[in-house]
Amino acid sequence: MSFDLIVRGANLPDGRRNIDIGIKDGRFAAFAPQLPGEAGAEIDAAGYLVTPPFVDAHFHLDATLAAGFEGRFNESGTLAEGIAIWSDIRGRISADNFRTRALAYCDLAVSQGLLAIRSHVDVTDPRLLSVEVLLDVKKQVAPYLDLQLVAFPQMGYFSSPDMPNNVVRALDMGVEVVGGIPHLEPTGELGHESVRRLTKLAAERGLMIDLHCDENDDPNSRNVETLAYETRRLGLQGRSAGSHLTSMHSMDNFYAGRLIQMMAASGLQAISNPLANMFLQGRFDTYPKRRGLMRIPELMAAGCTVATAHDSVLDPWYPLGKADMLDVAFMTVHAAHLSSHAGMRDCLRLITELPAAILGLEDYGLAVGNHADLVVLQASDTFEAIRLRPARLAVVRRGKVVAETPRVESRLSLTGRPAAIDTFAIRAGI
Ligand SMILES: [Zn+2]
């Protein structure tokens, strides 16, 4: 059999080692040790881990790389100051500026093996300039990156009389997911009402819905309960997600247990943002400082589809980040105590197959017949990939290499020691 491309000697996340991957017409055609046959091109992955591409289920492409815009930085590190800065600057951002930052982030994402992003886009400004630009960016990057957009009323659905119409206008323009932020509505009751209105809108239009939900340290912030109820009532199972859910960390265990069972029974998906949540939450605590994280292991154990996402990179909410989903996995290990070997394998699933399911990506994953999309990492297995967050030696999309990074090594000038070392190869048990 002839192939367009063979990736030789790969280790796979399921534990198989030294597997050849045959690719034909943009799809996976074979996985086998020492695959016979010829190929137009080969990638030597001997000893390296090959994963499916990373997927970010929660991001803000309109705000990314805007940290320091007009000299404004979030000095308090709070969600409130981030929102205040963004509210002040967004009306003065040009279309060119939105486009330049979004495309630069997509370039960075591809270099890191991140090939699918669900991005919220703020619809507060009635010009909907960022919506227009990001819909255009979505078309431009489509050959190499799946971009899914969410109509997001950043200040709340009831924050102004225009907002419900802005959400609908964005959907009419082609945005495919309904967004919202019930915990930011003027009253608790309006929060629940926004969930009812937005789920109804999603159901009527046959769309997915993804609400920023209960992103605070208040154990009584319980909009997710209404979201789970409406998801089940309206038949939105499998296309309805609650993002953040940080209040879940502070809820009493009895209520949280009941809520988790209700979420699982409703088919509600949950998207956590450990980097941004660890940064922004707990800011009003003295000691101990709460982690402000949804209950990831418990939700997974109950059967919920959970993803971990980046949320923000270099924007008014989060001043760090480099489009590296392995950073998210690394933080998840610590913050959610997913520290066993099985837990670490889950941390990789939380940034690959699980968010892929939430986005509804078709033919995703390392299996015959699926799109030939993969990442070759300079690490030997899942544990090492999360520990090292190493170089992405090759990123392949539809059978074609779209990004490469040379193998990283450090040169040493030490008497009696090697002249160069592969820092990613020094591990326990060598
Ligand atoms: Zn967000």
Boltz pocket constraint, residues with backbone or C-beta under 6 A from the ligand:
constraints:
  - pocket:
      binder: B
      contacts: [[A, 58], [A, 59], [A, 60], [A, 120], [A, 212], [A, 311]]
      max_distance: 6.0
